[in-house]
Amino acid sequence: MRHVFIINPVAGPRNSAKALLDRVERAFPDGDFEAYTTQGAGDAKRLAIRALEPGDPVRLYACGGDGTLNEVVNAAAGKEWAAVTNVPMGTGNDFLRLYGKEGKKRFAEVALLKDGPQAALDLIDCNGLLGLDVVCVGVDARVAADVHRFKRLPLVGKKGAYILSLIATVLKGITRPMGVEMGPIHHAGPTALVCVCNGQYYGGGFRPVPEARPDDGVLDVLLVGDVTLLEFARCVGKYAAGRYKECPKLVRDWHGDSVSVTSEEELVAVVDGEVLQGHAFTIGLSERKVNFFRPAGVEYAVERTAAGAVM
């Protein structure tokens, strides 16, 4: 088994990459690993493709944030001899939140990952770009797309950048005209957002569908149509906490395998942090899966009812 580390050196605090390599060397005292550093966007996918070319069993460690993981996942999807994991170095790592706060921390312990169990997980396909976690179209996608612009401002951290992006986006208008097709639901008109979940978290902590599972062959979709600023303010906290059923007049939910979103205006979609723009998005379960490995003893968390059944 080969172990290949693909490291984003600009993810996380200063010297994070050096600290990671120290942990890797302790986990592999015989030096039986490969480590490569990305130089820019697209490098993680390119390095992963190169590592996959021999066709022998390989474990790919995406060391960085959600963007690094997304690139490696897109390279390894459908490759039965490959498995992927995420060593958290970025500021988000939203997909790993699925495993709980303590579970997420254990993904940083390379020694626990190297022999950890793996499972085949579903993937979302959005216009050909694959995602492991969440695809969103609408106001939340526009906010996420603009966060990086505000992060460049002096003394503005990630949380501050998100708040500034949210304010700027909402002031420009919450809704956009969209046509949305999802199973029996046919929606047309002003639309705030469409959120398609395979995982549970996005946007640095939003958990809109706490019952979502990444291996059940189902996409959990929320649609928020026309909404006023006041209604949005009242509902967003419940939406973020997964209490969408408390807002039945504003939020419609559907659970299936495909969604289409169209508009005469250009829309923004975000796939695990990666930004797409266009007038039409076809979002569905991919025929391909990805093997994802985790530390032993770490399982993903699904919210359950009092009776013990998955919501």
Secondary structure, 3 states (H helix, E strand, C coil): CEEEEEECCCCCCCCHHHHHHHHHHHHCCCCCCEEEECCCCCHHHHHHHHHHCCCCCEEEEEEECHHHHHHHHHHHCCCCCEEEEEEECCCCCCHHHHHHHHHHHHCCCHHHHCCCCEEEECCEEECCEEECCEEEEEHHHHHHHHHHHHHCCCCCCHHHHHHHHHHHHHHCCCCEEEEEEECCEEEEEEECEEEEECCCCECCCECCCCCCCCCCCCEEEEEECCCCHHHHHHHHHHHHCCCHHHCCCCEEEEEECEEEEEEEEEEEEEECCEEEEEEEEEEEECCCCEEEECCCCCCCCCCECCCCCEC
